[in-house]
Amino acid sequence: MNVGKIDLTQLRGISDKGIGLAKELAGTLVGNESLQRQGEAQQDRASEEMKAFRKQAEAQAKEAKADTFEQNQKAAQRAKEAS
């Protein structure tokens, strides 16, 4: 599913971060180092996914701003030529 140009599956990093934290916490509470490491690794992957998502969103915002500027320039040129 897409919202604007953003694919909602890319927001998975947020839920993965929470799940990783829960695994890490559970591993710590029960003394399971493997589960704790899995949780830490999942949080790290989620952080990287979120960074990539943030960069993509920033790029899309810049693209939209450039498109708007270009449209305004074209409209101004057409108005100038019509005068």
C-alpha angles and dihedrals in degrees: 000000000000131000107195102318095328119105108221092215086070089066087069088100090075094057092040089055091055094045091049091051091050091051092049092049093047091048091051093048096049096035095245105147093184092057090045091053091046089054092049091049092049091051091050092051090047091051091053091048090051092049090051091047091050091051091049091050091049091050091050091050091052090048091051091049091051091048091051091049091050092050091050091050092051092048091050091049092050090049090050092050092048091055 
